[in-house]
Structures are given as C-alpha cells and as structure tokens.
Amino acid sequence: MLFFSWLYGVQNTQRPQFSPDIEREDLIRLSRYFDLAPEMPRVDWTKALWHLPVQDLMRNVQGPIGIFADSAPVATGGRMIQRTPDDPAWYRGGLYHDDEPFGVPSLWFMSWYDVSVGPNLALFNHVRHNAEDSEIAENQFAVIAPVTHCAYTRASEETIVGERNLGDARLDYDALIYGWFDYWLKGAANGIVDTLPKVRYYTMGLNRWQTSSTWPPEGAEMVTYYLDSGGKANTISGDGRLTTRAPESADGSDSFIYDPLNPVPSHGGNVCCTGGAVQAGSFDQSEIEQRQDILVYTSDPLDEGIEVSGTIEITLHVSSDARDTDFTVKLLDVYPDGTAYNLDETIQRARYREGYDKQVFMERDRVYELKVSPMSTSNYFAAGHRIRIEVSSSNFPRFTRNLNTGGKNYDEKEGVIAHNSVHHSRRYPSQIRLPVLR
C-alpha cells in the first residue's frame, strides 16, 4: 500500500514520448496540444485506499494503466500487485539481491522515519562484509538522521518529527556530499574518507549525533524482554507486561479479534508516499491503544537510562482460527506522563513464516513460532521512561489488510474475522530482543 499513491502519479506509460534530441521550438509548438508537465487529478487517499479488491485500486480512482495491476512489458514483470515475494520479476525490476556484485564506494543517507531504514542498514552491512573488492568494502559510510523521507535538510535547531521534539539535528550535508564527490570524482586531496566515521547516527531521546565504526554500534548487547500478562493485555489499560524475567506460567496467552474491515489505523510511523493518508513521524499512540485489538506490553519505569541502537529482533508464538493472518509489532518510548511515541514498526504474514519462497498455511488454533521482520532504531530511554511494544494484526493503510481467507488477498472483496492469540509461557516465550548500550 505504501507506494500506491506514488505509482498513481508516475506509472503513466501513456503520455506522449518525444525524441531526446527534439528542438526547443518544436517542444513549444507541441505544448499547444499536450500538457508537458501534467498534474494528476486529485484523489482523497484517506478514502481511496479502502477499496477492495486491492488489485482494482488504480482502476477505481481512474488512474493510468501501468505496472501496478495491468499488463506491462515482460522486462518489468507486469502486474506488481499479483507477485509473490519470490517472483523472478522482482529481480528483473532492478531490486538488489544478495548475490549481485556491488562495485562503488558509497555514502548512504538514511532516516529513522523513512520506510526503508532497516533494509538499507542490512544492505549497508552486507556490502561491507561481502564486497569482492576490499577497497569497496572499506569505503562504505552511513549517516542516519532523525527525520522523515528525504527531509535531511529540513532539520533545525528544534527538529519536530511528527509530534516529538528531537532537538538540534542539523548536519552540514552540503559539505559531506560535495566533499565526497570531490574526492572520488575529481581526485581532491581533502582526506574525507580518513576523517569520516563509518556510521554517524542520531540518537533520539539523547538528541545528539554519535559515531561508530560498525552498525550496530560497538558495545551493543542484546537484552531479551519477554511478553507476559494475566491474560488481558488488550488496550493500554490491560495487564500486559514487558519484563527481562522469562515467563513462569505453563499456559499464558492473550487474544484479540482482528476484523479486516475495521483495521488498526496507521498513526505516524516510518512511511512515505501515501498521498497524505498517513503522516510520517513520531506521534502519541496512547489514544489508539484504547482499541481491544491491540495488545500492549509495557516495562516498569527504568531505574537508569539505556540506549537502544541497532536491530530489534522479535519472536512471537501465535495461533489463529484463520488459515492465514498478519501480526504487527510496534516499539514505543513511554514518557512519565504517559505519552507513547512510536519508534519503529513491522509486520509478518503468517503464511511466510517458513520463508518467502513458500506459503504454509495455519492449522486452526495450532501454536506457531513467528520470527517477525526486524526493526531498527537509535533511541535513549531516559530514567523513569518505559519500554513498550504493541502487538496486533493490522496497521492500515501503511500495510495491506490481510483478509484472513488464505486466498490470494489481492483479488478478494470479502474478508473473514480472525481470532488471534499471542502465547507467552515457559513453552512459548514470546520476546523482543533489544540492542542495549548502557
């Protein structure tokens, strides 16, 4: 769903194509007949993205024919919405995959509230560890800013991202970029690769830039927090707990009803290109946490502050009465006054729990281990703050709703209600693992 409104504006393959060497006077003459820079008709994406089936979204807003759901050249794979994760068309479309060569020094710019920060960090590490040329591997550098998509230069002395004040997050990007290209393309002896840290990252909460030679930073230790409750973790008023003590119960669990026609709404987060349907950034989630279909697990107030910087790993033990459903996880920093700011969020489709190269459906009420796609952040949880995660089955419209039928999903109009459970016991220790620097 994330890029659908963007595709609406760029996949128009039916615009007139002009020769690259056309004369300017001919372009002026042709502009009488063709709008050379058309503005697409406006769409209310807060309503349009609800349409089912998903494959008819573009048709429903009378958008242009193109890659999303229509016939397209074989080279681009055609009908993107119908592809499975292991469809060979993804590779023909230009996405990097692990056995491709990577042959250039790179200065990576990422941001904590952009859609691709986790995958970009994984790729950054992949190139550093796997590039065939040692000079290429050694000359990979990263900058991770506390901003939204492409908003680096909009940081100020008081950088507000969503609703959260993240302090003075300015950085001299011009000096970085021009210095980089002067060195590699002009041969300037400016020594930038000798002085540039491998990773420069902004830690939210501390509100300051930090540096490291690795990602995650040196000294980060994985600390396991377990999900626990008395069986009623639903809503912010429930009894869900996040604790470093492994669960002792023989059969603990929390359950909720997921109705795909009443999904949990996306509120901020790591998004872009949604046409205004979702605003990126950090927002107080406490109102949304009143919903019964959100399980809320919160730690005790911290006695001392801790920095969480790196990749956050999640293992849930789940069951459902549906053949297929989704499970979402969100990480939050809870302030002493109860304000709960989102840091990152993720989702996992149950049918792909054994890998994206096969679909394995669920048996009714059987418990499965679900390794949820990881999250990434750098945040300082100050003393008195609490760590929280939310677990649910939807985050819409950032992610497409799973209609729970076990069908193709993209061609379905009707969904079924799923009764989903998260188990936490000695046998099923659902947990989140945080990279902690004390």
Beta strands, then each sheet from edge to edge (+ up, - down):
strand 1: 106-113
strand 2: 140-148
strand 3: 160-161
strand 4: 164-165
strand 5: 199-203
strand 6: 208-212
strand 7: 221-228
strand 8: 241-243
strand 9: 253-258
strand 10: 295-298
strand 11: 306-320
strand 12: 326-334
strand 13: 340-349
strand 14: 368-381
strand 15: 386-392
strand 16: 418-423
strand 17: 431-437
sheet 1: 1+ 2+ 5+ 6-
sheet 2: 3+ 4-
sheet 3: 8+ 7- 17+ 11- 14+
sheet 4: 8+ 7- 17+ 11- 16+ 9-
sheet 5: 10+ 15- 12+ 13-
end
